[in-house]
Amino acid sequence: MSRLEHASARYRSLRCSAIAAELPELLAQAEDNALSYLAFAELLAEREHHAREHKRLTANHRRARLPADKRLEAFDYRHQSTITKRQVNALLDFGFIDNRENLVFIGPPGVGKTHLAIGLANRALAAGYKVLFRSALELVEELELAEMKGELKKHIAQLTRFDLLIIDELGYLPMSRQARYNLFQLVHSFYEYRSLILTTNKDFTDWGEFFHNDNVAVPIIDRVIHHSHIYVLGGESYRLKQKTTG
């Protein structure tokens, strides 16, 4: 084994895989630029740090399970009469995540609620936050299955490992009594501990009807809106406009 191979193996044993893989290139770069020992040490550390950060962000993005690649840059504010680009940009310091606050996007189908949620998720992931996307139907099914197995608290604890949970399309489908109580347990666990983004077609005044006037409706609403930014989206449906003009 050559000295180069031996050195690469040592770095690999220390789990510095980026340095191990790129050591010949890094040595050549140091020689070409006549780097000092300290500058070379900094180069090694920087390359390893960059590789690990890229790996972490890639893993976080995969775990987020975003259903589509929606970007804020592609959001068309011309169809919106109630939310502005300035308001959305104000969220990009992610103070709402750091302060354990929620975002609620309310509006009819097709006005861009999910687009905004996914766009913010992409930006949050790039900033290093851990995000998870679930449709309300998927989440309800997951919680019901966990409850049937006697693992509801364990599953909710796993969800609270994410900095931000997106619940999409809450209110479109009816929920059983048990599902409503499972959702309350989730919202209660996130309250003042983690952040939620909810998209819904139901104004809060209609949530009592959606929850069948169950006693759980009020505590869910209280915990969602206590620390929240609420945006009521209006305007013409994107999908309807595309269909009529396509």
C-alpha positions in Angstrom: 0.0 0.0 0.0 1.3 3.4 -1.0 1.6 6.3 1.5 -1.3 8.0 -0.3 -3.5 4.9 -0.1 -2.5 4.5 3.6 -3.4 8.1 4.3 -6.8 7.7 2.5 -7.5 4.6 4.5 -6.8 6.4 7.8 -9.2 9.2 6.8 -11.8 6.7 5.9 -11.4 4.9 9.3 -12.0 8.3 10.9 -15.2 8.6 8.8 -13.8 11.5 6.8 -15.0 10.0 3.5 -14.9 13.1 1.4 -11.2 13.7 2.3 -10.4 10.1 1.7 -12.1 10.1 -1.7 -10.6 13.4 -2.9 -7.2 13.3 -1.2 -5.2 13.1 -4.5 -7.1 16.1 -5.9 -6.7 18.1 -2.6 -2.9 17.4 -2.5 -2.5 18.5 -6.1 -4.5 21.7 -5.4 -2.3 22.4 -2.4 0.9 21.9 -4.4 -0.3 24.0 -7.3 -1.2 26.9 -5.1 1.7 26.5 -2.7 -0.6 26.3 0.3 0.7 26.6 3.8 0.2 23.8 6.2 -2.6 25.8 7.9 -4.3 26.6 4.6 -4.1 22.9 3.6 -5.6 21.9 6.9 -8.4 24.4 6.4 -9.0 23.1 2.9 -9.4 19.5 4.2 -11.8 20.6 6.9 -13.8 22.7 4.5 -14.2 19.9 1.9 -15.3 17.4 4.6 -17.7 19.9 6.1 -19.2 20.8 2.7 -19.7 17.1 1.9 -21.4 16.3 5.2 -23.7 19.3 5.0 -24.7 18.3 1.4 -25.4 14.8 2.6 -27.4 16.0 5.6 -29.5 18.4 3.5 -30.1 15.7 0.8 -31.3 13.3 3.5 -33.6 15.9 5.1 -35.1 16.6 1.7 -35.7 12.9 1.1 -37.4 12.5 4.5 -39.6 15.5 3.9 -41.5 13.6 1.2 -42.6 16.7 -0.6 -45.2 15.7 -3.2 -44.0 18.1 -5.9 -41.2 20.5 -6.7 -42.9 23.8 -6.1 -40.8 26.9 -5.7 -41.7 30.3 -4.3 -40.0 31.9 -7.3 -42.7 30.3 -9.5 -45.7 31.4 -7.4 -47.9 33.8 -9.4 -49.0 36.6 -7.1 -51.0 38.2 -10.0 -53.9 35.9 -9.2 -53.8 36.7 -5.5 -55.9 39.5 -4.0 -55.1 38.8 -0.4 -51.4 37.8 0.0 -48.4 39.6 -1.3 -44.8 38.7 -2.1 -43.7 40.9 0.7 -45.7 39.0 3.2 -44.3 35.7 2.0 -40.7 37.0 1.9 -41.1 38.2 5.5 -41.5 34.5 6.5 -38.1 33.5 5.0 -36.1 34.4 8.1 -38.0 31.4 9.6 -38.6 33.2 12.8 -42.0 31.4 12.9 -40.1 28.1 13.2 -37.6 29.4 15.7 -40.5 30.8 17.8 -42.6 27.7 17.5 -45.4 29.5 15.6 -47.8 28.2 13.0 -48.9 29.2 9.5 -52.4 28.7 8.3 -53.4 29.1 4.6 -57.2 29.2 4.2 -58.9 29.3 0.8 -60.8 27.5 -1.9 -59.2 24.8 -4.1 -56.6 25.9 -6.6 -55.5 29.3 -5.2 -52.0 28.2 -4.3 -52.1 27.1 -0.7 -50.2 23.9 -1.2 -47.7 25.7 -3.6 -46.9 28.2 -0.9 -46.5 25.4 1.8 -44.2 23.4 -0.4 -42.2 26.5 -1.5 -41.7 27.5 2.1 -40.7 23.9 2.9 -38.0 23.9 0.2 -36.6 27.1 1.6 -36.7 25.8 5.2 -34.9 22.6 4.1 -32.2 24.6 2.4 -31.8 26.6 5.6 -31.2 23.4 7.5 -34.5 22.8 9.2 -36.1 19.3 9.3 -39.5 19.3 7.5 -42.2 16.7 7.0 -45.1 17.0 4.5 -48.3 15.0 5.0 -51.7 15.3 3.4 -54.4 15.3 6.1 -55.7 12.0 4.8 -52.2 10.4 5.1 -51.7 11.8 8.5 -55.1 10.6 9.8 -54.4 7.1 8.5 -51.0 7.0 10.1 -52.3 8.2 13.4 -55.2 5.7 13.3 -52.9 2.8 12.5 -50.5 3.8 15.3 -53.5 4.1 17.8 -54.7 0.6 16.8 -51.2 -0.7 17.5 -51.1 1.1 20.9 -48.2 3.2 19.5 -49.9 6.6 19.1 -47.7 8.5 21.6 -44.6 6.9 20.1 -45.6 7.9 16.6 -46.4 11.5 17.6 -43.0 11.7 19.4 -41.4 10.7 16.1 -43.3 13.5 14.3 -42.1 16.0 16.8 -38.5 15.4 15.8 -39.2 17.5 12.8 -39.0 21.3 13.1 -41.9 21.8 10.9 -44.9 19.6 10.0 -47.1 20.5 7.0 -50.7 19.2 7.1 -52.2 19.7 3.7 -55.9 19.9 2.7 -57.3 19.6 6.2 -61.1 19.8 6.0 -61.7 18.2 2.6 -62.7 14.8 4.0 -64.7 13.8 7.1 -63.0 12.4 10.1 -64.1 9.8 12.6 -64.4 10.6 16.3 -61.2 8.7 17.0 -59.4 10.5 14.2 -60.4 13.8 15.6 -59.0 12.9 19.1 -55.8 11.6 17.5 -55.4 14.9 15.7 -55.9 16.7 19.0 -53.1 14.7 20.6 -50.8 15.6 17.7 -51.7 19.3 17.8 -51.3 19.4 21.6 -47.8 17.8 21.3 -46.7 20.4 18.8 -48.2 23.3 20.7 -45.4 25.7 21.7 -42.8 23.0 20.9 -42.8 22.7 17.1 -44.3 24.5 14.1 -47.2 23.5 11.8 -48.3 24.7 8.4 -51.9 24.0 7.7 -53.7 24.4 4.4 -57.5 24.2 4.6 -60.6 25.1 2.7 -62.4 25.7 6.0 -62.6 29.0 7.8 -62.2 28.5 11.6 -65.9 29.5 12.0 -66.7 26.3 10.0 -64.4 24.0 12.0 -67.1 23.1 14.5 -69.2 21.7 11.7 -66.2 19.9 10.2 -65.5 18.3 13.5 -69.2 17.5 13.9 -69.4 19.9 16.8 -67.2 17.6 18.9 -65.8 19.1 22.0 -62.3 18.6 20.5 -62.8 21.3 17.9 -62.3 24.3 20.3 -59.0 23.1 21.9 -57.6 22.2 18.5 -58.4 25.7 17.1 -57.1 27.3 20.3 -53.7 25.6 20.0 -53.4 26.2 16.3 -54.2 29.9 16.3 -52.7 30.9 19.6 -49.2 31.4 18.0 -50.0 31.7 14.3 -49.9 33.7 11.2 -53.2 33.3 9.3 -53.6 34.0 5.6 -56.9 33.9 3.8 -56.2 33.4 0.1 -58.5 34.6 -2.6 -58.3 35.0 -6.3 -58.9 32.8 -9.3 -58.1 29.1 -9.2 -54.8 28.4 -11.0 -56.0 25.0 -12.2 -59.3 26.3 -13.5 -57.5 29.2 -15.3 -55.0 26.8 -16.9 -57.9 24.5 -18.0 -59.9 27.3 -19.5 -57.0 29.0 -21.3 -55.1 25.9 -22.3 
